[in-house]
Amino acid sequence: MQPLDVSFMGPFNTFYVQAVEKYLKNNPGRVVSQFQVSRLLGEAFLKAATPATAINGFRKCGIVPQNQDVFTEADYVAAECTDMPLQQPRPNQEEREARQTVDRILEAAEEDVEEESLLLEDPQDQSVKHVRL
């Protein structure tokens, strides 16, 4: 849940309705036009946008302080219909060629290391020595 949806939009809507009703009461026979909306919204916003409103929204959603027990398993049931295994994106031709090139370089490096090294056996102590040339 979004903190603004939970804590701000309800009071904001209430304050806006109150501002419209006050305007209509003070201006009988007139309607709220596009020219009055911004002023009325501004009044409602200033009343609704308080630090206490923001803090309560985060608290009710369990964000700060963190509360993992705010939601039950039943709250997540609706999301199960979208649970699908993630598919790995298929590499394009450039990525395949780059991987093949890296694999060839690594194989060549391993072959070079094997050619440069040779195992020497000492017949007297039966130990094996690894010598790099």
N, C-alpha and C positions, 0 to 999 in steps of 0.2 A: 504494500500500500504506500501511496505517496503522502508524505507529511502535509503538503499543502492541501491535498484533497481532503484529508482527515480533519485538519484543524483550521485552515484558513478560508476555504471556499464557503462553508456553511455560514460562519459569521459575516463574511463579506456579502453574501447574498442577502442575509437578514438586514444588514446595515444599508444596502442599496435599496431594498424595498422600503425601508423606513424613510430614506431620503426622498424617494419618489413620492411616497404618500404625503410627506411634509410639504414638498413642492406643490403637489396638486391641491392640498388643503389651503396653502397660502396664495395660490393662483387659480381661483375657481374658473371653470370654463376653458382653461388652457390644457394643452397636452404636452407631454414630454417629447421634445423633438431632438434631432441630432445635435443641436446647439446646447442643450441642457445636459445631455448624457455625460459628457466628460466631467462637468462640475459635480454632478451627483455621484459618479463613480469615484471621483477623487475624495469626496467626503467619506464615502463608505470605506475606501481603501485605507485612509488614515486612521479610521476607527478599528479596522480589522487587523491591520499589519502592525502587531505589537510583538515585542520580544517574548512575552508570555505565550502568545499564540504559537509562535514558532517552536518554542521549547516544548509545549504540550503536544504539538504534532509529532515531533521526533520521539517523545516519550511514549505516546500512544502507539506508534508504529514499532516500538521496540528497538529503535536505532541507537538512541543515546539516553540513558545508559543502556548498553546492549542487553536485550532480554530475549533469549531464544524461545521462551515459552509463550510469547504473545500469540503465535499461530499454532493451531493443532494440525494434525495430518489431514483432517477433513477440509481444511482451508486450501489444500494443495490438490485435491481430487480433480478439479476442473482442468488443471494443467496436464494431467496424465494423458489426455488424448493427443497431445503434441509431443509426447516422449517418443523420439525416434533415434535409432543409433546414428551417430555421426559418421558421415561418409568422408573418407579421405579424398581430397581433390586429386584428380588424375593429373600427373605431370605432363606438361606440354613437351613438344619435340626438343626444344632448347634445354630444358631441365634434364631430360633423359640423356641427351648427348653430353651434357656437363657431368652427370653422374658416371657415365661410361668412361669419360676421359679421366676423371679422378680415380676410378677403379683401375684403369690401365696403368696410371702413374704409380699407384700403390703396389700393384703386382710387379711392375718393373723394379721398383725400389727393393722389394722383398727378394727378388731374384738376384739383384746386385749384392745384397748382403750375404746371401747364401753362397755366391761364387767367391766372395772375398774371404769367407771364413772356411776353415777346414779343420776337421777333427784329427788330432794326432793321438795315437794310442802308444803308451809307453809299455812295452811288453814286460818289463821287470816289475813295475808296481801295479799293473793292471788298472791304472787310472786313465781317465780320458781328459785331455787338455783341449781347451777351445782357444785357437790361435787365429788372430786376424792378420791377414797379410797386408 
